[in-house]
Amino acid sequence: MLRLLLLVSLAGAANPAAAQTWPSKPVRLIVPYAPGGPVDISARLLAAKLQESLGQPVVPENRPGAGGNIGVELAAKSPPDGTTLVISAIATLAINPSLYPSLPYDPLKDLRHVTLLVQVPNVLIVTNDLPAKNVKELIALAKQRPGKLDFGSGSSGSTGHLAGEMFKMMTGTYMVHIPYKGSAPALADMMGGRIHLMFDNLASALPSIRSDKVRALATTTLKRSSFLPELPTLDESGLKGFDMSTWWGVSVAAKTPQTVVERLSADILKAMDAPDFKDRLRNIGSEAPAVRTPDQFTAFVTSELKIYTELVKRSGAKVD
Amino acid sequence: MEGIFSNLAIGFIEVFKLQAITLGGMTMTLPFNILMCLIGVLLGTLIGVLPGIGPVATIAMLLPVTFNLAPIAALIMLAGIYYGAQYGGSTTAILINLPGESSSVVTCLDGYQMARQGRAGPALATAAIASFFAGCVSTLVVALFAPPLAEVALKFGPAEYTSLMVLGLVAAVVLASGSLIKAIAMVVLGLLLGLVGTDVNSGVLRFAFGISEMADGIGFVTVAMGMFGICEIIANLEQKEKREVFTSKVGSLMPTKEDFKRMIAPILRGTVLGSALGILPGGGALLASFGAYTLEKKVSKNSHQFGKGAIEGVAAPEAANNAGAQTSFIPLLTLGIPSNAVMALMIGAMMIQGIAPGPQVMTERPQLFWGMIASMWVGNLMLVILNLPLIGMWIKLLTVPYRILYPSILLFMAIGVFSISNQPFDCFLMACFGLLGYVCVKLGCEPAPLILGFILGPLMEENLRRAMLLSRGDPWVFISPSKPISMGFVIAAVLLLVIVALPALRKKREEVFVEET
């Protein structure tokens, strides 16, 4: 009995100091996608950094499936002790809720968002032999040949697809969406001249743009990318307010203690400010995101969720 | 031509270069790149032998380690893992009918039969020799023709792929050594299994029965290990008397003169076919091994032995899968487009090192490009030197009592399947496919056509529907004069059908002939 009391009092004493003693066991970082690709790589980089600062092993664990939903669900339903982290992305937090009829988690209620890790702009690229040299000419071309232009994307419901739908809505044009399994085969078909344009993630399109295999017309974010500073944005090209990027960050189960979330956020931000980590993230096309703290990230997720819910509804891209 | 020699010289100098390496405070001068190559091929062989654990998971785990290496050392090692796995994969396929690597499924067909006849040694040696030859030749192909071949790869669009798959499916029927009807049934079953998962065009879930683990379809490794590995174990345990296997009559380890004579032509053909199919994005090496086997079976004068331990049936697919593995670097190195998951990881490794993959790599970083090519030769040589003496050791594995061997095999398979996406569900699924495989064996249906249907089905559907989207529903795209490649495949498929149909019509006559001779 005495021992029990002692235990209870010890546990009670430990609670306020949770941030100091946490983590008391290895931390797993769930990556809801298959190995390889920028999300997985950034997660592995982060795991290595966090391991140093947390003093516990941080193990990346790939749990692919159902567009990332399986991995995120797993984290949302894990014990909220901050030892199960998940890479949560635009797909699983903002797009899938309106795309999938029964999502097994609520992106705002079941998860606590810690830090935005990577934000990569999409870029509008066209084949070299397409006569359009800028966005205005592309719009004119699309109006002149309605339903004749094809745009590719990495999958149905991807940011590339939705950016295309947004472009169609804002310009009042009609182009046909051709979904692929990942953006690599879409890019190959573009180089082979079988599709005309696509909105690809900057990191995957950059090598082809730099070697003049495809022509970039604009970036999809409000700010120009420092990788291609001469390239105008869609916003500058007349599509006012066009702002879409691919992003991912770290989330934990909703009921994780505030102290743990803050410690985690501080450590991730510290890692992100380290020059070597920064350089490596830059190599996968990411520029330091402006969204940093847990509150900022949560606000960001809330606003993105709203935007994409509306976009999916209006574009009719819904999966049913 | 002179350019190529100076380039290769650059490559070999890079590979054998001595570097000062600081390890734990000690600075040593080592040929570091060649050491990394050795580590890579060793690891590759190991994971190749372990069923289910493939190069993708291994390379992903090792990626963070490579960030602190020089780019060339990192890429040499990662590449070594990839083609090393192609060597290792055949070992378990031959010894215990368990494909260690997806591309060695075909090697099971005749390799395991050879082992049952006490010829495991020659089968393993054939696999190593075929892989070595194909690896060397196809590396030469990469060195000499990478840019023009990449242009050819770009000519392959949805229509061309669809026609190629049609040709492949028609050829699949030829794969079967038994009844034609049963082979077709198995292909169709494979096609249906391939449809499980998210539809690419609409994103709709099909045949997933509300199981979210099935949303991305059924894993190839899961099916192959169930249908071959587990099924074989059940079939073996079923036999009351001692398992028939081969411990008593291991025989010679090396192929005989006759074996060598028989394997030369299949290796050459396998290399050519593998090199060609490897260039195409999307499962090159896998298709190559199936294609090479089918081709051999058609052209070989020993075709009646196929499925019963023909050495050609080991040599050709092993040559093809290794050649395909080597040439699948072409789209990566010249276009910056990954042709499979491993290549996607290599791109990741390059990008993290600050190298944009693509055509400029060759001109801007000749040391890196040619160093990698040179390392492939060195690596292949290391692999064959490594693998031939190992044969004796692998054979010893067969002397392990089966009551000890089979639980270990089961354990390794479960670990392997689990490691792919960390889903316990996949292990259950593998067990189900083991049962299905057993039922099929009892019914006299072969698993190989099912596997091929399973691979080709989803690829074909995806490309067919994409071709239809692009042509706005015009079916003539496949044989339009503007797509000569596609037209060629369709014609070849029709011809093949005729060839297959003709002997069937004349079957009675042939049987008479067979009996007479």
Interface residues (C-beta under 8 A of the other chain):
Chain A: A34 P35 G36 G37 P38 D40 I41 R44 L45 A47 A48 E61 N62 R63 P64 G65 A66 G67 N69 I70 E73 L99 P104 D150 S155 S156 G157 V176 I178 P179 Y180 K181 G182 A184 P185 L187 A188 D189 M191 G192 R194 I195 A203 L206 P207 S208 R210 S211 K213 D279 R280 N283 I284 V319 D320
Chain B: V56 A57 I59 A60 M61 L63 P64 F67 A153 L154 K155 F156 G157 P158 T198 V200 N201 S202 G203 V204 L205 S212 E213 A215 D216 P281 G282 P331 L335 G336 I337 P338 A341 A344 L345 G348 M351 I352 Q353 G354 A356 P357 G358 P359 Q360 S421 N422 Q423 E462 R466 L469 L470 R472
